[in-house]
């Protein structure tokens, strides 16, 4: 990708991620004014919340000191005189806006010194490294590649930044008859490619930057750039940094603000981005980051939501060969923040909760993602084969906010749908700062299809309560009654200190705690094979684990039946904490598109 010579004016202000003191407490303190301290594009950040870590950022284009320099510096040859003048004016306006923003403290939910400190910090791309050392023995049934998505900021933030705002990066561990390799690559979204060409971040960050009056101005400046042809937002603005799924012979990387991105796994175990994937022009809207694949029909079920115009929510599905059904528009009075949903054998179960998008809040200086106390939290239950929303069953579930759902199933004898998920309070604390600590309680929610009533109970005793968030069941049993669930222990929040295996029938809980300053991520359950086995827990748990004292990362493979470590693959580079993963068997990759 061609680079662009510097054309922007450098604001004479401190940078939010540069520190003049290595011992300053950066955890939740008010915003400090710092002077830049750089060393070949690498910054060192120390945080009371996270361990010290080297942060890698692609070096940004610097700003010349005068208007004459701006005119004389090289600009994209495709820009005409009007575009060049417009770019200069917009950059000047943005620098003034930035200087004002940096005079005010940031909440911890938008402070990059908190959000991407320690092992939440970004890393550079790494080509394939083969023949990795292994402690223990990799089970013979594990062959092919484990992929894990996450947010990995390419450019150093210039103002507010939330962990979810980072560019998508996939970490891949390939296993071939006991030999392991590792690589990590950015998913080359349209957003990323344009910012690399321009040499700096230019697209607004949905959570960290779009709040208050400055967020409105930032949006206006961005769309003026679009009108002038300086950026192209019509090809997508998403980062593809959250979910991963292997469907229709394709690895799809997703964030719910864009189409999926098709990523290929090369023969050597490397990754390459093919591009935005619209299912052969059948998908013309965004797609949620957590689509579901039915283990029996092999269909993929998905949602799309819009935060600006109705219809705010659509449901659709794809046949195993990628043919899309017509959209089913689901009536919602307001645009609900919707990250996940689940399926049963016959239904899709969609949460309509109390956290919503309300862009007008920015006018009064607030965040566009807010908790609405007087809104009723409910679940929408819709037939998988529905062609319209006429037969939706709406069931209220008081004060229920589930960011992630593990599973759901039908119990015909009681006319109930049972949902397993973690209920968060305060509901919007991921997006807005609270004095109250976040609690995430793994819960069983029962929805009665006949009476329209619901009940909710914690799965573990209140005296043993811990934060449990993001997990899964055996994917061969998705949408069916499951005995076991594997959930991340999010302690101390937002780190993951281990995972728990829950027996949903007996209430028994078994834990694997990483210990000694070691932290991981969402556990991924890998069945021993793809058959619908009687032994539901016959498989393995995969998770990246990072040792914060030694700054060493590994991929652990744990026997899901007894929680004993089968193997630990030692990784050549630090792997930041991330989001969601998937595993693709070698026999499936043979037909990779």
Order of alpha helices (4+ residues) and beta strands (2+ residues): beta-beta-alpha-alpha-alpha-beta-beta-beta-beta-beta-alpha-alpha-beta-beta-beta-beta-beta-beta-beta-beta-beta-beta-beta-beta-beta-beta-beta-beta-beta-beta-beta-beta-beta-beta-beta-beta-beta-beta-beta-beta-alpha
